[in-house]
């Protein structure tokens, strides 16, 4: 673990707690119908939106990945963020509290 990584354990722990709670969520399908039921939330979509919003908040995909832009992890995150944003990462920008900001 690098010095930088050890300086941010609270942010990492908070992210893990928040994402774990999100992964445990369910959604209602067919609300108000005879077929209404609960199913697991779409965590892949949630993760894509979260990472894309973080990229927008820090100034873009490359700024998000500046720590190790050539790593295999960065390549996969880049693909996910760029695929989600479809050329308009700014529309995913949020306030610090997570609420949407108009670009």
N, C-alpha and C positions, 0 to 999 in steps of 0.2 A: 504494500500500500504506500502511495506517495504521500508527501507532506500535505499536498493540496487535498487529496482524498480524505485524509484523517481530519482535516480542518472543517469538513462539511457533514459530519455524521448525522446531525439533527435533520438537515434537509433530506438526506437519503432515507432516514428512518420515517420521516413524515410522509414522503412519497410512497414508501412501501405500505404504510398503514392506509393511506388514501386509496391506492390502487387495489389493495387487497379488499377493502370495503366495496369498491366499485365492482370487482370481479364476483363478489357474492350477491350482487343485486339481481333481482328478477324483473321481468316486465310482463305486463298483462297483454295477452293477445286475444283479439275478438271480444273486447270489452262490450258488455251489454247484450251479448248474443248467447245462444244456447251452448256455443262452443268456447266460451270464455275460459281461459286457462293461463297459468303462469309458466314462463320459461326463463332460462338463464338470459341475462343481458348479453348484448353483443360486445364482448370485451375487446375484440380486435378493432372494432370501429372506435370504441372509446379510447383505446391506446393510441390509435392513429390521430384522433382529434386532439388528444392531450399533447402528444409530441409535436404536432403541427402548430398548435397554439404556443407552445414554448418556443419553437423556432421563430414564429412571428414576433413574439415578445422580446427576443434578444436580437432581432434584426435580420433574420433569415436563416436558411438551412446551413450555409457555410459558417456563419457565426456560431450556430449551435454546435457544430462539429469541429470547431477550431482547435480543440485540445489534441485531437488525433485524427485529422481529416482523411488519412490514408488507410485507416484500420478497417478490418472486415466489419466490425460493429458499425462504424461510421457509414460504410457503404450501404448496409441494410437500413439504417435509420434514414439516410438520404433518400433511398428508394421509397420508403414508407411515407416520409414527409412530402416529397415531391409528387408522389402519386396521389396523396390526399389533397394537397393544395392545388394541383393542376394549374400551376403557373401563377397563382394568386395567394401566396402565403399570408399577405397582409390582412385578408378577410378573416383570418383566424386569430388576430391579435385580441388580447383581453386586457382588462385592468388587472392590477395585482390581486384583486379578490376573485378573479376568474370570470367576471362579467364581460360581455362582448363590447368591443370598441369599434365604431364604424371607421373603416380605413379612409 
